[in-house]
Amino acid sequence: MGFALGDVSGKGAPAALLTAIVQGMFTVLAEAASGPADALAHINRGLVRRAIESRFVTMFYATLKADGTFCYTNAGTMRRS
């Protein structure tokens, strides 16, 4: 089981587009990553490669495994020009 909470900078269409990008990346990477930190590290690298100026994302992601193991991480991505 997993739980993710995020926030993007800005509002309107640009923020909605960035949200859609992050949601798409997260959907793919959450299953493939070795854990929360790995997933957010991949998302971070993907956003930096896109070089979206003046936009950033903060995110918290946690997983709870059937054996009771709880893992979590938080991250922020920002591109400065």
MDTraj code that builds the backbone (N, CA, C; nanometers):
import mdtraj as md
import numpy as np

residues = "MET GLY PHE ALA LEU GLY ASP VAL SER GLY LYS GLY ALA PRO ALA ALA LEU LEU THR ALA ILE VAL GLN GLY MET PHE THR VAL LEU ALA GLU ALA ALA SER GLY PRO ALA ASP ALA LEU ALA HIS ILE ASN ARG GLY LEU VAL ARG ARG ALA ILE GLU SER ARG PHE VAL THR MET PHE TYR ALA THR LEU LYS ALA ASP GLY THR PHE CYS TYR THR ASN ALA GLY THR MET ARG ARG SER".split()
xyz = np.array([
    [0.0853, -0.1154, 0.0000],
    [0.0000, 0.0000, 0.0000],
    [0.0904, 0.1223, 0.0000],
    [0.0513, 0.2244, -0.0742],
    [0.1298, 0.3462, -0.0802],
    [0.0443, 0.4696, -0.0628],
    [0.1105, 0.5775, -0.0264],
    [0.0450, 0.7059, -0.0069],
    [0.1369, 0.8147, -0.0591],
    [0.0853, 0.9011, -0.1448],
    [0.1647, 1.0110, -0.1985],
    [0.0880, 1.1412, -0.1849],
    [0.1607, 1.2472, -0.1538],
    [0.1030, 1.3802, -0.1418],
    [0.2019, 1.4773, -0.2039],
    [0.1545, 1.5599, -0.2949],
    [0.2438, 1.6533, -0.3612],
    [0.1801, 1.7873, -0.3848],
    [0.2641, 1.8842, -0.4188],
    [0.2194, 2.0194, -0.4483],
    [0.3078, 2.0757, -0.5584],
    [0.2472, 2.1451, -0.6519],
    [0.3233, 2.2101, -0.7582],
    [0.3135, 2.3605, -0.7413],
    [0.4133, 2.4308, -0.7901],
    [0.4108, 2.5765, -0.7815],
    [0.3184, 2.6330, -0.8883],
    [0.2672, 2.7500, -0.8609],
    [0.1835, 2.8193, -0.9581],
    [0.0386, 2.7769, -0.9533],
    [-0.0345, 2.8242, -1.0533],
    [-0.1757, 2.7897, -1.0645],
    [-0.2160, 2.7958, -1.2109],
    [-0.3346, 2.7530, -1.2387],
    [-0.3850, 2.7555, -1.3749],
    [-0.3290, 2.6431, -1.4602],
    [-0.3301, 2.6661, -1.5910],
    [-0.2892, 2.5640, -1.6871],
    [-0.1446, 2.5171, -1.6698],
    [-0.0477, 2.6064, -1.6468],
    [0.0897, 2.5571, -1.6297],
    [0.1045, 2.4620, -1.5104],
    [0.0401, 2.4942, -1.3990],
    [0.0479, 2.4069, -1.2817],
    [-0.0246, 2.2755, -1.3073],
    [-0.1361, 2.2811, -1.3769],
    [-0.2104, 2.1593, -1.4084],
    [-0.1290, 2.0688, -1.5012],
    [-0.0590, 2.1261, -1.5951],
    [0.0258, 2.0477, -1.6853],
    [0.1407, 1.9819, -1.6092],
    [0.2034, 2.0565, -1.5199],
    [0.3113, 1.9997, -1.4397],
    [0.2579, 1.8871, -1.3503],
    [0.1402, 1.9049, -1.2943],
    [0.0774, 1.8004, -1.2130],
    [0.0548, 1.6747, -1.2957],
    [0.0052, 1.6914, -1.4166],
    [-0.0195, 1.5769, -1.5045],
    [0.1103, 1.5045, -1.5385],
    [0.2161, 1.5790, -1.5621],
    [0.3461, 1.5178, -1.5918],
    [0.3936, 1.4347, -1.4732],
    [0.3866, 1.4929, -1.3537],
    [0.4335, 1.4231, -1.2340],
    [0.3469, 1.3002, -1.2056],
    [0.2158, 1.3126, -1.2204],
    [0.1274, 1.1983, -1.1975],
    [0.1591, 1.0844, -1.2935],
    [0.1834, 1.1171, -1.4193],
    [0.2180, 1.0148, -1.5173],
    [0.3484, 0.9462, -1.4844],
    [0.4494, 1.0256, -1.4495],
    [0.5788, 0.9683, -1.4130],
    [0.5648, 0.8825, -1.2877],
    [0.4904, 0.9307, -1.1894],
    [0.4742, 0.8575, -1.0645],
    [0.4035, 0.7246, -1.0874],
    [0.3011, 0.7243, -1.1715],
    [0.2263, 0.6016, -1.1997],
    [0.3183, 0.4924, -1.2529],
    [0.4096, 0.5294, -1.3398],
    [0.5029, 0.4321, -1.3977],
    [0.6105, 0.3918, -1.2964],
    [0.6665, 0.4899, -1.2281],
    [0.7827, 0.4639, -1.1433],
    [0.7498, 0.4032, -1.0074],
    [0.6316, 0.4254, -0.9555],
    [0.5981, 0.3726, -0.8226],
    [0.6075, 0.2205, -0.8192],
    [0.5653, 0.1555, -0.9251],
    [0.5706, 0.0088, -0.9306],
    [0.7105, -0.0427, -0.9626],
    [0.7833, 0.0294, -1.0449],
    [0.9132, -0.0186, -1.0926],
    [1.0281, 0.0127, -0.9970],
    [1.0136, 0.1147, -0.9149],
    [1.1232, 0.1586, -0.8276],
    [1.1446, 0.0619, -0.7121],
    [1.2643, 0.0652, -0.6572],
    [1.2971, -0.0228, -0.5443],
    [1.2417, 0.0284, -0.4117],
    [1.1920, 0.1504, -0.4099],
    [1.1345, 0.2079, -0.2890],
    [1.0966, 0.3529, -0.3121],
    [1.0400, 0.4188, -0.2118],
    [0.9974, 0.5581, -0.2283],
    [1.1090, 0.6531, -0.2703],
    [1.2261, 0.6408, -0.2085],
    [1.3361, 0.7316, -0.2432],
    [1.3797, 0.7133, -0.3882],
    [1.3846, 0.5899, -0.4339],
    [1.4231, 0.5615, -0.5723],
    [1.3205, 0.6207, -0.6695],
    [1.1928, 0.6062, -0.6385],
    [1.0873, 0.6602, -0.7255],
    [1.0983, 0.8114, -0.7374],
    [1.1129, 0.8800, -0.6239],
    [1.1200, 1.0264, -0.6299],
    [1.2500, 1.0750, -0.6912],
    [1.3582, 0.9995, -0.6753],
    [1.4840, 1.0361, -0.7413],
    [1.4691, 1.0293, -0.8930],
    [1.4007, 0.9272, -0.9437],
    [1.3772, 0.9163, -1.0877],
    [1.2880, 1.0307, -1.1371],
    [1.1845, 1.0631, -1.0625],
    [1.0969, 1.1734, -1.1008],
    [1.1761, 1.3038, -1.1022],
    [1.2588, 1.3247, -1.0024],
    [1.3415, 1.4450, -0.9951],
    [1.4301, 1.4584, -1.1188],
    [1.4986, 1.3491, -1.1537],
    [1.5854, 1.3544, -1.2718],
    [1.5059, 1.3830, -1.3990],
    [1.3874, 1.3247, -1.4099],
    [1.3041, 1.3487, -1.5275],
    [1.2590, 1.4937, -1.5380],
    [1.2243, 1.5532, -1.4258],
    [1.1815, 1.6934, -1.4277],
    [1.2973, 1.7872, -1.4580],
    [1.4138, 1.7578, -1.4036],
    [1.5309, 1.8412, -1.4313],
    [1.5659, 1.8353, -1.5800],
    [1.5557, 1.7165, -1.6404],
    [1.5835, 1.7031, -1.7836],
    [1.4880, 1.7861, -1.8683],
    [1.3643, 1.7993, -1.8228],
    [1.2654, 1.8777, -1.8983],
    [1.2901, 2.0271, -1.8869],
    [1.3680, 2.0697, -1.7897],
    [1.4074, 2.2100, -1.7713],
    [1.2877, 2.3047, -1.7737],
    [1.1877, 2.2747, -1.6926],
    [1.0708, 2.3613, -1.6820],
    [1.1073, 2.4755, -1.5880],
    [1.1239, 2.5949, -1.6431],
    [1.1705, 2.7083, -1.5644],
    [1.0614, 2.7633, -1.4729],
    [1.1032, 2.8137, -1.3597],
    [1.0171, 2.8810, -1.2618],
    [0.9059, 2.7924, -1.2083],
    [0.9239, 2.6627, -1.2108],
    [0.8241, 2.5690, -1.1576],
    [0.8951, 2.4693, -1.0678],
    [0.8280, 2.4290, -0.9614],
    [0.8852, 2.3253, -0.8772],
    [0.7750, 2.2391, -0.8170],
    [0.8154, 2.1248, -0.7679],
    [0.7246, 2.0255, -0.7112],
    [0.7818, 1.9817, -0.5771],
    [0.6962, 1.9678, -0.4780],
    [0.7347, 1.9020, -0.3538],
    [0.6461, 1.7795, -0.3403],
    [0.7011, 1.6727, -0.2829],
    [0.6235, 1.5493, -0.2761],
    [0.6679, 1.4636, -0.1586],
    [0.5720, 1.3964, -0.0976],
    [0.5938, 1.2984, 0.0081],
    [0.5361, 1.1676, -0.0426],
    [0.6113, 1.0579, -0.0243],
    [0.5650, 0.9272, -0.0699],
    [0.6041, 0.8225, 0.0336],
    [0.5076, 0.7420, 0.0745],
    [0.5319, 0.6370, 0.1733],
    [0.4692, 0.5065, 0.1274],
    [0.5310, 0.3965, 0.1688],
    [0.4753, 0.2636, 0.1409],
    [0.4712, 0.1830, 0.2705],
    [0.3713, 0.0980, 0.2789],
    [0.3576, 0.0046, 0.3905],
    [0.3462, -0.1342, 0.3302],
    [0.4442, -0.2191, 0.3603],
    [0.4455, -0.3551, 0.3057],
    [0.3662, -0.4493, 0.3955],
    [0.3326, -0.5645, 0.3418],
    [0.2533, -0.6627, 0.4156],
    [0.3216, -0.7084, 0.5440],
    [0.4549, -0.7045, 0.5468],
    [0.5277, -0.7460, 0.6677],
    [0.5378, -0.6360, 0.7729],
    [0.4761, -0.5203, 0.7456],
    [0.4759, -0.4090, 0.8402],
    [0.5861, -0.3076, 0.8196],
    [0.6710, -0.3278, 0.7189],
    [0.7787, -0.2336, 0.6903],
    [0.7205, -0.1047, 0.6331],
    [0.7551, 0.0071, 0.6955],
    [0.7074, 0.1390, 0.6526],
    [0.8268, 0.2183, 0.6027],
    [0.8220, 0.2621, 0.4767],
    [0.9287, 0.3420, 0.4166],
    [0.8688, 0.4711, 0.3647],
    [0.9425, 0.5805, 0.3806],
    [0.8912, 0.7073, 0.3293],
    [1.0063, 0.7979, 0.2883],
    [0.9743, 0.8950, 0.2075],
    [1.0710, 0.9957, 0.1657],
    [0.9959, 1.1217, 0.1251],
    [1.0661, 1.2321, 0.1257],
    [1.0099, 1.3553, 0.0718],
    [1.1154, 1.4200, -0.0163],
    [1.0697, 1.5002, -0.1097],
    [1.1631, 1.5588, -0.2054],
    [1.1052, 1.6870, -0.2613],
    [1.1932, 1.7680, -0.3112],
    [1.1545, 1.8899, -0.3806],
    [1.2420, 1.9062, -0.5026],
    [1.1841, 1.9552, -0.6092],
    [1.2574, 1.9760, -0.7333],
    [1.2417, 2.1216, -0.7745],
    [1.3521, 2.1831, -0.8071],
    [1.3442, 2.3214, -0.8525],
    [1.4537, 2.3453, -0.9543],
    [1.4205, 2.4097, -1.0604],
    [1.5185, 2.4433, -1.1645],
    [1.5413, 2.5927, -1.1577],
    [1.6636, 2.6331, -1.1412],
    [1.6960, 2.7761, -1.1379],
    [1.7626, 2.8135, -1.2690],
    [1.7251, 2.9275, -1.3212],
    [1.7886, 2.9699, -1.4465],
    [1.8968, 3.0717, -1.4205],
])
top = md.Topology()
chain = top.add_chain()
for i, resn in enumerate(residues, 1):
    res = top.add_residue(resn, chain, resSeq=i)
    for name in ("N", "CA", "C"):
        top.add_atom(name, md.element.get_by_symbol(name[0]), res)
traj = md.Trajectory(xyz[None], top)
